[in-house]
Amino acid sequence: MTHAPAPSPEARPTEAHPYRIAPQTGTGFRLNQGDVLVVIDPMGEQVSDLMAFAADNQDEWLSSGRTFDYNETIYLTTGHRLYSNRSRVMFTLLRDDVGRHDFLLTPCSTETFEILYPPGTAEGHPSCFGNLVKAFAPFGIQPDQIPTTLNIFMNVLVDEKGKVNIGPPISQAGQRLELRAEMDLIVGLTACSAEGSNNGTFKPIDYFVIPAGTRAE
């Protein structure tokens, strides 16, 4: 499985020409403060893992714990803000067509398939962690810096005893999540590689960027 490079800054994806992340791959790119990242599930029932680092200091990253603390919920949707490990706002969620995403579980990795899937599954299996490692490598971000990701469109169910179950995504074809960058960011984005997260299939993820100052709020 090849890794799809991000488009050049001169050819930033737009609504008319979104960038398609092929199934089981990922990409990395920069966002400027005020840019709006639009992540689309073009075919339905496909998860996308997102991670971000502050562009001026890679020791600052998107934090699930801080985000849960300050929003007082694990179910994030329109109007919620996503915080860094230094308690600064990284994103604001502007539009959420789905209303169910996950920020509890780590990106799937070789170890995920070794531990949770049938024997032999891990060999040669692409993973979101591996794809994020490739996506962030050009920016000098190391594998051990990649924490829990925002798993867009992932349907994680928590029962009354705290047991976690992964259900099929409820996203339908064409539904989107829009996130406004509240600082300059380095972003990694995938089309998730774990069949258990995507109702047994692998599909692409589309995204485009609305430049700062060009969207009427």
C-alpha positions in Angstrom: 0.0 0.0 0.0 1.5 3.3 -1.1 1.4 6.5 0.9 -0.3 9.4 -0.8 1.6 12.6 -0.5 -0.2 15.8 0.3 -0.8 18.4 -2.4 1.7 21.2 -2.7 0.8 24.5 -1.0 0.3 26.0 -4.5 -2.4 23.3 -5.1 -4.3 23.3 -1.8 -7.5 21.2 -2.1 -10.7 23.2 -2.5 -14.4 22.3 -2.4 -14.4 22.1 -6.2 -11.3 19.9 -6.1 -11.0 18.0 -2.8 -8.0 15.8 -2.1 -8.8 12.1 -1.9 -6.9 10.0 0.6 -6.9 6.5 -0.8 -8.1 3.6 1.4 -5.7 2.5 4.1 -3.3 5.5 3.5 -2.7 8.9 5.0 -1.3 12.3 4.3 0.2 15.3 6.1 -0.1 19.1 5.5 0.0 22.5 7.2 -3.0 24.6 8.3 -2.8 28.3 9.0 -4.7 29.9 11.8 -8.2 30.5 10.7 -8.2 27.9 7.9 -11.2 25.5 8.0 -10.4 21.9 7.4 -13.4 20.0 5.9 -13.2 16.2 6.3 -15.7 14.2 4.2 -16.8 10.6 4.2 -17.5 10.3 0.4 -19.0 6.8 0.5 -20.2 6.3 4.1 -19.0 4.2 7.1 -15.4 5.2 6.9 -13.3 6.5 9.8 -10.5 9.1 9.5 -7.8 9.5 12.1 -6.6 13.1 12.7 -3.7 14.3 14.7 -2.2 17.8 14.9 0.9 19.6 16.3 1.6 23.2 16.8 3.6 24.4 13.8 6.0 26.4 15.9 6.6 23.9 18.6 6.2 20.1 18.1 6.1 19.5 21.8 2.5 20.8 21.7 -0.1 18.4 20.3 -3.8 17.7 20.2 -4.8 16.2 23.6 -7.8 14.0 24.2 -7.5 14.4 28.0 -7.5 18.2 28.0 -10.3 18.2 25.4 -12.5 15.9 27.5 -11.7 17.9 30.7 -12.6 21.3 29.3 -15.7 20.3 27.3 -16.9 18.0 30.1 -17.9 15.3 27.6 -16.4 12.5 25.6 -19.0 13.1 22.8 -17.6 16.0 20.7 -19.7 17.9 18.2 -20.5 21.4 16.8 -19.4 24.2 19.0 -16.8 22.2 21.0 -13.2 23.2 21.1 -10.3 20.8 20.9 -7.3 21.6 23.2 -3.6 21.0 23.2 -1.6 19.4 25.9 -0.7 23.0 26.9 -4.4 23.9 27.3 -4.5 26.1 24.2 -7.4 25.8 21.7 -6.2 24.0 18.5 -9.5 23.6 16.7 -13.2 24.7 16.9 -15.8 22.3 15.5 -17.9 24.4 13.2 -20.1 21.8 11.5 -20.8 18.2 12.3 -23.1 16.2 10.1 -22.7 12.9 12.0 -22.5 13.7 15.7 -20.4 10.6 16.6 -16.7 10.6 16.7 -14.1 9.0 19.0 -11.2 10.5 21.0 -10.7 7.5 23.4 -8.8 5.0 21.2 -5.3 5.1 19.8 -4.7 4.8 16.1 -4.6 1.2 14.9 -1.1 -0.2 14.7 0.7 -3.5 13.9 0.3 -4.3 17.6 -3.5 -3.7 17.3 -3.8 -6.4 14.7 -1.4 -8.7 16.6 -3.4 -8.4 19.9 -7.0 -7.9 18.8 -7.3 -9.7 15.4 -6.8 -13.3 14.3 -3.2 -14.7 14.2 -1.4 -13.6 11.1 -3.5 -10.6 10.5 -0.8 -8.1 11.3 1.7 -9.2 8.7 1.7 -6.6 5.9 -1.4 -4.9 7.2 -1.4 -1.1 6.8 -2.2 0.9 10.0 -3.2 4.4 10.8 -0.2 4.7 13.1 2.1 3.6 10.3 0.5 6.0 7.9 0.7 8.9 10.4 4.4 8.1 10.9 4.9 8.5 7.2 2.7 11.6 7.0 4.6 13.4 9.8 8.1 12.3 8.8 8.7 15.2 6.4 8.0 17.6 9.3 10.5 16.0 11.6 7.8 14.5 14.0 8.9 11.2 15.4 6.7 8.1 16.0 6.8 8.3 19.8 5.3 11.8 19.6 2.0 10.5 18.1 -0.6 10.2 20.8 -4.3 9.3 20.8 -5.9 10.6 17.6 -9.3 12.2 17.0 -11.0 9.3 15.1 -13.5 11.2 12.9 -16.7 9.3 12.2 -15.7 6.4 14.5 -18.6 4.9 16.5 -17.3 3.9 19.9 -19.9 2.7 22.4 -19.3 2.7 26.1 -21.7 0.7 28.3 -22.7 1.2 31.9 -19.8 -0.9 33.1 -17.3 1.1 31.0 -16.8 -1.6 28.4 -15.8 -0.2 25.0 -17.3 -1.6 21.8 -16.8 -0.4 18.3 -19.9 -0.2 16.2 -20.3 0.6 12.4 -19.8 4.3 11.7 -23.1 6.0 11.3 -21.7 8.5 8.7 -23.5 8.5 5.4 -22.0 9.3 2.0 -21.1 13.0 1.7 -21.3 13.8 5.4 -18.6 16.0 6.8 -16.9 17.5 9.9 -15.5 21.1 9.7 -12.8 22.2 12.0 -11.3 25.7 12.2 -7.6 25.9 13.1 -7.1 28.3 16.0 -3.3 28.3 15.5 -0.8 27.4 12.8 -0.8 23.5 12.7 0.9 20.5 11.2 -1.8 17.9 10.5 -1.9 14.2 9.8 -5.0 12.6 8.4 -5.8 9.0 7.4 -8.4 6.8 5.8 -8.5 4.3 8.6 -7.0 0.8 8.0 -8.8 -1.2 10.7 -11.7 -3.3 9.2 -13.3 -3.5 12.6 -13.7 0.3 12.7 -15.2 0.6 9.2 -17.9 -2.1 9.1 -15.5 -4.5 7.3 -14.6 -2.4 4.3 -12.0 0.2 3.3 -12.9 3.4 1.5 -11.3 6.8 0.8 -11.6 10.0 2.8 -11.8 13.4 1.1 -10.7 16.7 2.5 -10.3 20.3 1.5 -9.3 23.6 3.1 -11.2 26.8 3.2 -8.5 29.5 3.6 -8.7 31.9 6.6 -10.9 34.9 6.0 -12.8 33.5 3.0 -15.7 31.9 4.7 -18.8 33.8 6.0 -19.4 32.6 9.5 
